[in-house]
Amino acid sequence: MNAIDLVVSALETSREWAVGPARDMADKPLCQPTPNGGNHPTWVMAHLAVSEGGFLEIMTGEPSPAAKWKDTCGQGTEPTTDPDDYPSLEEAIELFSRLRDRTIEFVGKQTVDDLGKPPMHVPPQLAKFDTFQTLGNLLNVVTLHTAVHIGQLCDARRANGRKPSVA
């Protein structure tokens, strides 16, 4: 296995581990993980789509179809339990999955040497951060970002009375 194979495996695994718990909450898509609120499954999956689209835009320059959800599910937004504020959980899952497919396709066209190069379309305000110095750094954050939100999905499941599961 080379570094490209490892990145693809991490992208595929983190998607699987997010989508499974999210789909398990189809009957309670706005269930927040704590008595004080928090990121419910619909917000999480729409947020992952917004983020994946943003990461792809930095790598490829292609505009994100998930940008339409940025105002309700982008970085720094506060989840509500109003279903009118969100797409359906399944729509969010499907868009995230399609964007992750595009990320995996992009990575599959790269070489190991490309992982050490800067992403092609880093906005000037982000260029100073370590995350955006190399494609490898960015792809690491893509998978780790998903992992953070997997925990929130699992917490929402538990708040809804579901037993722990293996993702």
N, C-alpha and C positions, 0 to 999 in steps of 0.2 A: 504494500500500500504506500502510495506517495502522498504528499501534502494535499494535492488537489482531491484525491480520493477521500482523505480524511475530512476535508471541509464539506464535500458533498454528503458524506455520511452524517456529519453533525447537522447539516441543514435538513436532511430528510428525517433524522431522528427527532430533532426538536419540533418539527412540524407535526409528526405523528403524536408526540407527547402533548402537544397543545390541542390538536383537533379532537383527540379521543375524549378527554375530560369536557371539552366544550360541547361536543355533540351529546354527551351524557346529560347535559343540562338543558336540552331542548325544551323540556317542559317548564323550566324555571330560568329563562335566559337573563332575567334582570335581578336574580338573587345575589345580593351583596354579601361579601365574605365575613363581615363583622357587624355587630349591633350598631356600630358607628358609621356604617356605609362601606365604601371601598369599591374596587373595580369588579363589576359583575361580568359574566361570560360574554355578553354581547359587546360591552365596551372593550373588553380585552381583545376579542377577535377583530373588531373593527380597528382598534388601536394597532394591533399587529399588522393589519393590512396597510394602514396609513404609514407605519414605520417601514415596512418592507418596501412599499412603493417609494418612499423617500430614499432609502438605501440604494435601491435600484437606480433611481434618478442620478445619484452621485456616481454610481459605477458606469451607467450607460448613457446618461443624458436624456433618456426618454421620460416624458411627463408621466406622473402616476395617476392611474384611474381611481385610486383611493383618496386622492387629495380632497375630494368632495366631502369627506368625513372629518377633515382636519379640525374644524371648529368644535366638534363635539367629542372627538376621540383622539386628537393630537396630543402631543406632549404638553403636560400642564393642565389639561382639562379635568374637570370634576364630573364624575359620572352621576347621572340622575336615574331615577327609575321610571321615567316617562317613556313608554315605548315609541312615542312619536318623535323622539329625539334621535332614534337609531334605525339603521337597517335591520332586517331580520337577522337572527343569529346565523342562520344557514347562509344568507347572502354574504355576511362578513367572513364566515369560514371559507366559502368558495372563493371569494376574491383574494383572501390571504393565501390560500393554496395555489391559486393561479399565479400570483406574484412570486411565491416561493419557487414554483416550477421555473419561472423566468430567471430567478436568481441562480438556481441549480444549472440551468442551461448556460447562463453566462459563465459561471465558474468552470463548467466543463470545457469551455473554449480557451481557458487560460492555461499558462504553463506555470510550473513551480516558480520560475524566475519572476513571473508577473506578480506573484504575491508580495514581493518586496518593493514593487513600484507604487507610486501614489495613484489613488483612483483618479479617473480622468476629469470628473466634473464636480470637484469639491467647491462649495460656495466659499468665498473669501472669509466670511465670518467663522467658518468651521475649520479652516486650514491650519490654525494654530494648535488644534487638539491632537493628541497622540492617536486617537481613534482613526483619524483621517490621513495619517502620514503614509500608510501603505494599504494596499488592497487586502493583505492578510490581516492587518489589524481591524479593518472595517468588517471583514467577514467573521472574525472572531466575535465582534460586538453583535453582529446580526444574530448569531446563534445564542449568545449569552442573554441578549435582550429577550428573546423568545423564552428562554429558561426562567427568567424572572417572572414572567407572566404565567407560566405553567403553574407555579406555586399559587398564584392568585386564583386560578381556575380550580385547583385542588381545594383551596380554602373555601371557595363558594360551594363546591360539592359538599364539603363537610358541614357548612352552615345550613345546607338544605337537608341534612340528615343522612347523606349517603356515606357508605363505608369507604375507607381508604381503598384505593385501587392502584395497581401497577399500571402506569401510563401505557 
